[in-house]
């Protein structure tokens, strides 16, 4: 799209296209916007994530996994 803007920069075509792109951004829902442009913040929480975190915590409390392993697995679950 940038190439089209550059090729037609001496006309009003980029202005018109930009206007409609702006309208589409304003009419996009927050969820759709996050999905397109904020992927790291838009990942939906998995249904079983709280259970998985609880099981992981229990493994740490019982001494089956180390604190470092717990933190590593927790960060993987939360991503």
DSSP file (Angstrom, degrees, kcal/mol; ACC not computed):
  #  RESIDUE AA STRUCTURE BP1 BP2  ACC     N-H-->O    O-->H-N    N-H-->O    O-->H-N    TCO  KAPPA ALPHA  PHI   PSI    X-CA   Y-CA   Z-CA
    1    1 A X     >        0   0    0      0, 0.0     4,-2.2     0, 0.0     5,-0.2   0.000 360.0 360.0 360.0 -34.3    0.0    0.0    0.0
    2    2 A X  H  >  +     0   0    0      1,-0.2     4,-2.4     2,-0.2     5,-0.1   0.862 360.0  55.1 -62.8 -34.8    2.9    2.3    0.7
    3    3 A X  H  > S+     0   0    0      2,-0.2     4,-2.8     1,-0.2    -1,-0.2   0.892 106.2  51.2 -65.2 -39.1    4.1    1.9   -2.9
    4    4 A X  H  > S+     0   0    0      2,-0.2     4,-2.1     1,-0.2    -2,-0.2   0.915 110.0  50.3 -63.0 -42.6    0.7    3.0   -4.1
    5    5 A X  H  < S+     0   0    0     -4,-2.2    -2,-0.2     1,-0.2    -1,-0.2   0.921 112.6  46.8 -60.2 -43.1    0.9    6.1   -1.9
    6    6 A X  H >< S+     0   0    0     -4,-2.4     3,-1.1     1,-0.2    -2,-0.2   0.923 112.1  48.8 -66.6 -44.4    4.4    6.8   -3.2
    7    7 A X  H 3< S+     0   0    0     -4,-2.8     3,-0.3     1,-0.3    -1,-0.2   0.853 121.9  34.5 -64.3 -35.0    3.4    6.4   -6.9
    8    8 A X  T >< S+     0   0    0     -4,-2.1     3,-2.1    -5,-0.2     6,-0.6   0.076  79.1 119.6-108.7  24.3    0.4    8.5   -6.6
    9    9 A X  T <  S+     0   0    0     -3,-1.1    -1,-0.2     1,-0.3    -2,-0.1   0.736  71.4  60.5 -63.2 -21.7    1.7   11.1   -4.1
   10   10 A X  T 3  S+     0   0    0     -3,-0.3    -1,-0.3    -4,-0.2     2,-0.2   0.490 104.8  58.5 -84.5  -2.3    1.2   13.9   -6.6
   11   11 A X  S <  S-     0   0    0     -3,-2.1     3,-0.3     1,-0.0     4,-0.2  -0.520  93.9-107.6-112.6-175.8   -2.6   13.2   -6.7
   12   12 A X  S  > S+     0   0    0     -2,-0.2     4,-2.2     1,-0.2     5,-0.2   0.345  91.4 100.3 -92.7   5.3   -5.3   13.1   -4.1
   13   13 A X  H  > S+     0   0    0     -5,-0.4     4,-2.8     1,-0.2     5,-0.3   0.925  80.6  49.1 -60.8 -47.3   -5.5    9.3   -4.2
   14   14 A X  H  > S+     0   0    0     -6,-0.6     4,-2.7    -3,-0.3    -1,-0.2   0.876 110.5  52.8 -60.5 -34.4   -3.5    8.7   -1.1
   15   15 A X  H  > S+     0   0    0     -4,-0.2     4,-2.0     2,-0.2    -1,-0.2   0.923 111.6  44.7 -64.1 -44.3   -5.6   11.2    0.7
   16   16 A X  H  X S+     0   0    0     -4,-2.2     4,-2.0     2,-0.2    -2,-0.2   0.926 115.3  47.0 -67.1 -45.2   -8.8    9.5   -0.3
   17   17 A X  H  X S+     0   0    0     -4,-2.8     4,-2.3     1,-0.2    -2,-0.2   0.924 112.3  50.8 -62.8 -43.7   -7.4    6.0    0.6
   18   18 A X  H  X S+     0   0    0     -4,-2.7     4,-2.4    -5,-0.3    -1,-0.2   0.867 106.8  54.8 -61.4 -37.6   -6.2    7.3    3.9
   19   19 A X  H  X S+     0   0    0     -4,-2.0     4,-2.1     1,-0.2    -1,-0.2   0.936 111.1  43.8 -61.5 -46.4   -9.5    8.8    4.7
   20   20 A X  H  X S+     0   0    0     -4,-2.0     4,-2.1     2,-0.2    -2,-0.2   0.845 112.1  52.9 -71.0 -32.7  -11.3    5.4    4.2
   21   21 A X  H  X S+     0   0    0     -4,-2.3     4,-2.0     2,-0.2    -1,-0.2   0.903 108.9  50.8 -65.5 -40.1   -8.6    3.6    6.1
   22   22 A X  H  X S+     0   0    0     -4,-2.4     4,-2.2     2,-0.2    -2,-0.2   0.913 109.3  50.3 -62.5 -42.8   -9.1    6.0    9.0
   23   23 A X  H  X S+     0   0    0     -4,-2.1     4,-1.7     1,-0.2    -1,-0.2   0.900 109.1  51.5 -62.0 -39.9  -12.8    5.4    9.0
   24   24 A X  H  X S+     0   0    0     -4,-2.1     4,-0.6     1,-0.2    -1,-0.2   0.878 109.3  50.5 -66.9 -34.9  -12.3    1.6    9.0
   25   25 A X  H >< S+     0   0    0     -4,-2.0     3,-0.7     1,-0.2    -1,-0.2   0.905 110.6  48.9 -67.2 -40.2  -10.0    2.0   12.0
   26   26 A X  H 3< S+     0   0    0     -4,-2.2    -1,-0.2     1,-0.2    -2,-0.2   0.805 112.7  47.9 -68.6 -28.1  -12.5    4.0   13.9
   27   27 A X  H 3< S+     0   0    0     -4,-1.7     2,-0.2    -5,-0.2    -1,-0.2   0.512  89.3 104.5 -91.4  -3.4  -15.3    1.6   13.1
   28   28 A X  S << S-     0   0    0     -3,-0.7    -3,-0.0    -4,-0.6     2,-0.0  -0.567  75.6-117.0 -78.3 138.8  -13.3   -1.5   14.2
   29   29 A X     >  -     0   0    0     -2,-0.2     4,-2.5     1,-0.1     5,-0.2  -0.300  23.9-112.8 -68.9 159.9  -14.1   -3.0   17.5
   30   30 A X  H  > S+     0   0    0      1,-0.2     4,-2.6     2,-0.2     5,-0.2   0.888 117.1  52.3 -61.8 -39.9  -11.5   -3.1   20.3
   31   31 A X  H  > S+     0   0    0      2,-0.2     4,-2.1     1,-0.2    -1,-0.2   0.924 111.7  45.1 -63.7 -44.7  -11.2   -6.8   20.1
   32   32 A X  H  > S+     0   0    0      2,-0.2     4,-2.0     1,-0.2    -2,-0.2   0.899 113.0  51.2 -66.4 -40.6  -10.7   -6.9   16.3
   33   33 A X  H  X>S+     0   0    0     -4,-2.5     4,-3.1     1,-0.2     5,-0.5   0.930 111.4  47.5 -61.2 -46.4   -8.2   -4.0   16.6
   34   34 A X  H  X5S+     0   0    0     -4,-2.6     4,-1.6     1,-0.2     8,-0.3   0.878 109.9  53.8 -63.4 -37.2   -6.2   -5.8   19.3
   35   35 A X  H  <5S+     0   0    0     -4,-2.1    -1,-0.2    -5,-0.2    -2,-0.2   0.882 117.0  37.2 -63.6 -37.8   -6.3   -9.0   17.2
   36   36 A X  H  <5S+     0   0    0     -4,-2.0    -2,-0.2    -5,-0.1     3,-0.2   0.896 136.2  13.7 -80.6 -42.2   -4.8   -7.1   14.2
   37   37 A X  H  <5S+     0   0    0     -4,-3.1    -3,-0.2    -5,-0.2    -2,-0.2   0.602 127.3  44.4-116.8 -15.6   -2.3   -4.7   15.8
   38   38 A X    >X< +     0   0    0     -4,-1.6     3,-1.4    -5,-0.5     4,-1.2  -0.431  60.6 157.0-127.9  57.3   -1.8   -5.8   19.5
   39   39 A X  H 3> S+     0   0    0      1,-0.3     4,-0.5     2,-0.2     3,-0.3   0.829  71.3  56.0 -57.1 -36.8   -1.4   -9.6   19.2
   40   40 A X  H 34 S+     0   0    0      1,-0.2    -1,-0.3     2,-0.2     3,-0.1   0.764 114.0  40.1 -70.0 -22.7    0.5  -10.0   22.4
   41   41 A X  H <4 S+     0   0    0     -3,-1.4    -1,-0.2    -7,-0.2    -2,-0.2   0.571 109.3  60.0 -98.6 -10.8   -2.3   -8.3   24.4
   42   42 A X  H  <  +     0   0    0     -4,-1.2     2,-0.3    -3,-0.3    -2,-0.2   0.443  65.7 124.8-100.6   1.3   -5.2   -9.9   22.6
   43   43 A X     <  -     0   0    0     -4,-0.5     3,-0.1    -3,-0.1     2,-0.0  -0.449  63.0-125.9 -63.9 121.2   -4.6  -13.5   23.3
   44   44 A X        -     0   0    0     -2,-0.3     2,-0.3     1,-0.1    -1,-0.1  -0.356  25.2-103.6 -68.9 148.2   -7.7  -14.9   24.9
   45   45 A X        -     0   0    0      1,-0.1    -1,-0.1     2,-0.1     2,-0.1  -0.538  37.9-117.6 -72.1 131.4   -7.4  -16.6   28.2
   46   46 A X    >   -     0   0    0     -2,-0.3     3,-1.2    31,-0.2     4,-0.4  -0.387  17.7-123.4 -68.7 148.4   -7.7  -20.3   27.9
   47   47 A X  T 3  S+     0   0    0      1,-0.3     3,-0.3     2,-0.1     4,-0.2   0.846 110.5  40.9 -63.2 -35.1  -10.6  -21.9   29.7
   48   48 A X  T 3> S+     0   0    0      1,-0.2     4,-2.5     2,-0.1    -1,-0.3   0.304  83.6 104.7 -98.1  10.5   -8.4  -24.3   31.7
   49   49 A X  H <> S+     0   0    0     -3,-1.2     4,-2.7     1,-0.2     5,-0.2   0.908  78.6  50.9 -61.0 -44.7   -5.6  -21.8   32.4
   50   50 A X  H  > S+     0   0    0     -4,-0.4     4,-2.1    -3,-0.3    -1,-0.2   0.905 112.4  47.8 -60.9 -38.0   -6.6  -21.3   36.1
   51   51 A X  H  > S+     0   0    0     -4,-0.2     4,-2.5     2,-0.2    -1,-0.2   0.911 111.6  49.9 -66.4 -41.8   -6.7  -25.0   36.6
   52   52 A X  H  X S+     0   0    0     -4,-2.5     4,-2.3     1,-0.2    -2,-0.2   0.900 111.2  48.9 -63.6 -40.8   -3.3  -25.4   34.9
   53   53 A X  H  X S+     0   0    0     -4,-2.7     4,-2.4     2,-0.2    -1,-0.2   0.893 110.9  50.6 -65.3 -39.0   -1.8  -22.7   37.0
   54   54 A X  H  X S+     0   0    0     -4,-2.1     4,-2.3    -5,-0.2    -2,-0.2   0.916 111.2  47.7 -65.3 -43.0   -3.2  -24.2   40.2
   55   55 A X  H  X S+     0   0    0     -4,-2.5     4,-2.1     2,-0.2    -2,-0.2   0.902 111.9  50.8 -63.3 -41.0   -1.8  -27.7   39.3
   56   56 A X  H  X S+     0   0    0     -4,-2.3     4,-1.8     1,-0.2    -2,-0.2   0.902 109.8  49.8 -63.3 -41.6    1.6  -26.1   38.5
   57   57 A X  H  X S+     0   0    0     -4,-2.4     4,-2.6     1,-0.2    -2,-0.2   0.898 108.8  52.7 -64.2 -40.6    1.6  -24.3   41.9
   58   58 A X  H  X S+     0   0    0     -4,-2.3     4,-2.1     1,-0.2     6,-0.2   0.890 107.0  52.4 -62.9 -39.0    0.8  -27.5   43.7
   59   59 A X  H  X>S+     0   0    0     -4,-2.1     5,-2.0     2,-0.2     6,-1.1   0.886 111.2  47.4 -62.5 -38.4    3.7  -29.2   41.9
   60   60 A X  H ><5S+     0   0    0     -4,-1.8     3,-0.9     1,-0.2    -2,-0.2   0.915 111.1  50.4 -68.3 -42.6    6.0  -26.4   43.2
   61   61 A X  H 3<5S+     0   0    0     -4,-2.6    -2,-0.2     1,-0.3    -1,-0.2   0.851 109.4  51.0 -64.9 -34.7    4.6  -26.6   46.7
   62   62 A X  H 3<5S-     0   0    0     -4,-2.1    -1,-0.3    -5,-0.2    -2,-0.2   0.582 115.1-117.2 -79.0  -9.6    5.2  -30.4   46.8
   63   63 A X  T <<5S+     0   0    0     -3,-0.9    -3,-0.2    -4,-0.5    -2,-0.1   0.596  80.4 123.6  85.2  12.0    8.8  -29.9   45.7
   64   64 A X  S   <S+     0   0    0     -5,-2.0     2,-0.3    -6,-0.2    -4,-0.2   0.862  78.1  28.1 -73.6 -35.8    8.3  -31.8   42.4
   65   65 A X  S    S-     0   0    0     -6,-1.1    -2,-0.2    -9,-0.1    -1,-0.1  -0.904  88.1-114.4-123.0 155.5    9.5  -28.8   40.4
   66   66 A X     >  -     0   0    0     -2,-0.3     4,-2.4     1,-0.1     5,-0.1  -0.306  29.9-107.2 -81.3 169.3   11.8  -26.0   41.3
   67   67 A X  H  > S+     0   0    0      2,-0.2     4,-2.5     1,-0.2     5,-0.2   0.879 121.7  52.5 -63.2 -38.4   10.9  -22.4   41.6
   68   68 A X  H  > S+     0   0    0      2,-0.2     4,-2.3     1,-0.2    -1,-0.2   0.912 109.9  47.9 -64.6 -42.5   12.7  -21.6   38.3
   69   69 A X  H  > S+     0   0    0      2,-0.2     4,-2.6     1,-0.2     5,-0.2   0.899 111.0  52.2 -64.0 -39.8   10.8  -24.4   36.5
   70   70 A X  H  X S+     0   0    0     -4,-2.4     4,-2.7     1,-0.2    -2,-0.2   0.940 110.6  46.7 -60.2 -47.9    7.5  -23.0   38.0
   71   71 A X  H  X S+     0   0    0     -4,-2.5     4,-2.3     1,-0.2    -1,-0.2   0.885 112.6  50.3 -64.0 -38.0    8.3  -19.5   36.7
   72   72 A X  H  X S+     0   0    0     -4,-2.3     4,-1.8     2,-0.2    -1,-0.2   0.943 114.1  43.2 -64.4 -47.9    9.2  -20.8   33.3
   73   73 A X  H  X S+     0   0    0     -4,-2.6     4,-2.2     1,-0.2    -2,-0.2   0.870 112.7  53.7 -67.3 -36.4    6.0  -22.9   32.9
   74   74 A X  H  X S+     0   0    0     -4,-2.7     4,-2.2    -5,-0.2    -1,-0.2   0.919 107.8  49.8 -64.0 -42.8    3.9  -20.1   34.3
   75   75 A X  H  X S+     0   0    0     -4,-2.3     4,-0.8     1,-0.2    -1,-0.2   0.867 110.1  51.4 -65.5 -34.7    5.2  -17.6   31.8
   76   76 A X  H  < S+     0   0    0     -4,-1.8     3,-0.5     1,-0.2    -1,-0.2   0.901 110.8  48.5 -65.7 -40.8    4.5  -20.1   29.0
   77   77 A X  H  < S+     0   0    0     -4,-2.2   -31,-0.2     1,-0.2    -2,-0.2   0.880 110.3  50.9 -66.4 -37.2    0.9  -20.5   30.2
   78   78 A X  H  <        0   0    0     -4,-2.2    -1,-0.2     1,-0.2    -2,-0.2   0.634 360.0 360.0 -79.5 -12.4    0.3  -16.8   30.5
   79   79 A X     <        0   0    0     -4,-0.8    -1,-0.2    -3,-0.5    -2,-0.2   0.472 360.0 360.0 -81.6 360.0    1.6  -16.0   26.9
